[in-house]
Amino acid sequence: MAQDKFLSSDELRQLTRAGSSFMQSKKLEQLGIPYKADVYGTPMVERRALSGYLSHHLQSFYAKLNLNGGGDSPGNQQPRSD
């Protein structure tokens, strides 16, 4: 399905918190989310591009919180030696 390749207009409004195409484009640019404009100037965001953007930014976020290298998250706890 070609329609599923891009975010829907509702999803784009939720992501950018903007109703107009112009403001959506500005917000996408501010966030650094890649998009293309259709012939009417409406931003078109590919799901794959958004997924890559979020993956990159979430990795940075987790690294800042030090969740990958230790901390108290359940996957990083050492067994107790009582």
N, C-alpha and C positions, 0 to 999 in steps of 0.2 A: 504494500500500500504506500503510494507516494505521499499521501497526506500525513502519515505517521512519521515521515522523515523530518518534518519541521514542527516546531511548537505551534499550538493553535493560538488564535488571537486572544482567547481567554487566558491561556497560560502565559502568553507574552505580557498581557496586562498585569497579571499577578506578579510576574518576575520583576517587571520594571516599575510597577505601581504608577503607571502612566496610561492615559487613554489615547492620546494622539500619537500618530506615527512619528512625528517629529520628536516629541518628548521621549518616546520609547527608544528611538535611535540615539538620542543624547545620553540616556541612562545606560544603554548597552555600551556605548563608547566609554563612559565613566567607569564602568565595571570591568572593561576590557574583554567583554564577551564578543567573540567574532559573529558577524552577521552579514547578510547580503540584503540589498533592497530589491523589491520587485519593481515592475514598470510603473507602479503608482507611488513608489517611495515607502512602501510598508516594509518594515524590517522582517527578515526571514531568518530565524535562528534554527540551525540544524541541531537535532537532539544529540548527535554524536559530538558536535563542537561544544555544546553546553556540558555534556558529560566529561569531556576532556578538561574543560575549564574548571569544573567543580572538583574533579579528581586532583588536579594540580594544586588548587587552593586549599583543599582539605588536607592534603599531605603537609603543606606548609603549616597549617593550623595545628595539626597533631604534633608536628615536630616542635612547634613553639610550646606546646603544653607538655612536651617530653613524654608523650604516651607511647611512643615507639621504643624508647630506650630505658624504660623503667617506670617508676611511679607506683601507685597503688591500684592500678587496674587489675582485675581478676586474672588476666592472662599473664601478668608480669610478677605475680606474688611468688615468693620463694617458700617452699615447705618449711614449716617450723621444726626445729630440732629440740623439742622439750625433753 
